[in-house]
Amino acid sequence: MKSDMILQNIVLVLLCVLVTNASAVDELIGTLAPELHASPWINSDPITLNELRSHVVLIRWWTAPDCPFCKASSAALNEWHEKYSKQGLQVLGIYHHKNSSPLTPELVKDYAQKFGFTFPIGIDNNWDALRTWWMYKRRDWTSVSFLLDKEGVIQYIHPGGDYVKGDKDYQEIEDKINSLL
């Protein structure tokens, strides 16, 4: 009896988290993405979203070396960059530092190389961009991904965690990329 109540409470809490994340995502879908303020950039000159109009843009906030979700998702990001960049997809990585070591562009470049990232990487030094885009309210994840259409409107949000080839989230993102291209 007592174990049933504990289980029911756990299920209720999990449902509340799912509903909260879903409504947080829903409120942003269909809105124009704010400008992306990150600096410096690795693998490219500085980029603005305004310059990327006419491209579908996939933005992933990531950190290293201790984020298993970022590491797991790196293969998908690399694959989509290689597979769809010639068709108009621009993958952007935005690094937000969670490590106790000093933040330097060289450190981020090293992490990006370890993940095989050749697409542009912006550094979100003080999490300003992450706060503007996502963490302006309590969220469970910082490893969020946004998919923007060619006009810069948010069309899809993966609220954090990982996506790997073969799972539902991976397929959902790839389907959305294809529909926007």
N, C-alpha and C positions, 0 to 999 in steps of 0.2 A: 504494500500500500504506500509506504513512505517512498520507496524507490520509484513507484509510478509517478508520484507528485514531483520528485526531483527530475525525472525524465521529461515530464510535461513542461516544467519550468525551463529546462534547457532548450527544448523545442521552441517554446514561446520566445525566448531571448534570440535564438537564431533567426526566427521569422521576423522579428523586429529589426534586426540588423539588415536582413535582405530587403525588407520594405523600405527602410531608410536609405540604403544605397540605391535602390531602384528609383525612388523619387528624386534623389539628388542628381542622378544621371538624367532623368526625364526633364528636369527643369532647365538643363543646358542644351539639350538636343534642339536644333533649329535656330540657335542663337549665333550671331556673328562672334567668332573667336576674338578675344582681345589680342592686342599686339604681343609678341613674344619678346621679352627683354631678357637676354642672356649675353654674357660676355666674359671672356673671349670665346671665339669659335675655333674648333679643331676640324680639320679636313675640309675647311672652306673659309671664304671671307665671311664677315658678318652677314646674317640673313634677317630679313623682315618678312612677315607673312604677306604684307602687301606686294612684295616682289614675287611671291609664289602664287598669286592669283592666276588662274588657268591651270594650276596643278592640283591634284588630290594630295593632301598632306597628312601623313601619319606621324604624330608626335608621341614619343615615349619618354617619360621621366624615368631615370634609372640611377642607380648608385652601385658602388662596388667597394671592396671586394666581397663583402659579406652578405649580399642580397641573393639568395638562391632563386628568387623569382625573376630578377633581372638577368641572371646568368642563363636560366632556363629559356627565357623569351628571346635571348640574343640570336639564336639560330633562325627564328621566324623573322625577326627584323632584317637580318642579313639576306635571307631568302627573298623576302618581298622587295627589298632594295634592288637586288640583282634581277629579279624576274619582271618587275613592273616599272622601273625607273625610266626606261625608254618609252613607255606608254603614258608617262605623265605623273607617276607617283613620286613624291618627294618624302623620304623618310628622314625625320629629324630626331636625334637623341638629345635630351636635356638632362645633364648630369646635376644631381643635387647631393651634396656631400653629407654623409652621416658618420664618417670615419673620424677618429680622434687625431689622425695625422694632419699636418698642415695641408690646406688645399692649394695646389699649384696646377697650372695648365699641363705641366709635364706629367704629373701624377694622373690626371684625367686622360691624357693621351696614352699613357701606359695601360690604363684600364681598358680604354676603347680598343687598343690593339689586341689585348688579351681576349676580348669578346669578338674580335674580327670586324669591328665597325669601320667602314670606309665612308659612310654617309656623314653629313655634317653633325657635329656635336657642339651644342652651346652649353656653357657653364652657368648654372643658376646659383651664384655665389652665396646669397643669403636667403635662398628659397623665395625670393620676391615673385618670380614668375609662377612658381608652384602655388604660392598663396593666392595670387590673382586668379589663376585658372581653376584651382581645385581645393586648396586647403583653407579657403576663407571661412569654412565651417568645419566642424569635426568630421573627419573621414577615417576609414579604417586603413587605407593604403596610401602610400605616396608614389608607388610605381604605376601611375595611371597612364593610359594611352588615349589620345584623342584622334579621331579621323575627321578631317575637314574636306568639304567638297571644293570644287574649283572656284567658288565665290568666297571661300573662307568661313563657311557656315559649318558648325559642329553637327555632324551626322551620326556619329557613333562614339561611345565612350566605353572603354574597358576599365572598370574602376580599380584595378590593381590585381596583384598576384601575377601569375604567369599564364602564358599560352604557348603550347607546343604542338607541332604538327601531329595531327591525329585526334586532338581533343576538340570539344564543341566550341570553345572560345576561339581557337585558331581558325576553324572553319567559318565561324560567323564573321570574323574580321576579314578573312580573305574574300568571302562572298560580298561583303560590303565594299571592299576595295574594287572588286570587279564591277560592281553595279555603278560605282562613281566614276570609274574610268570610261 
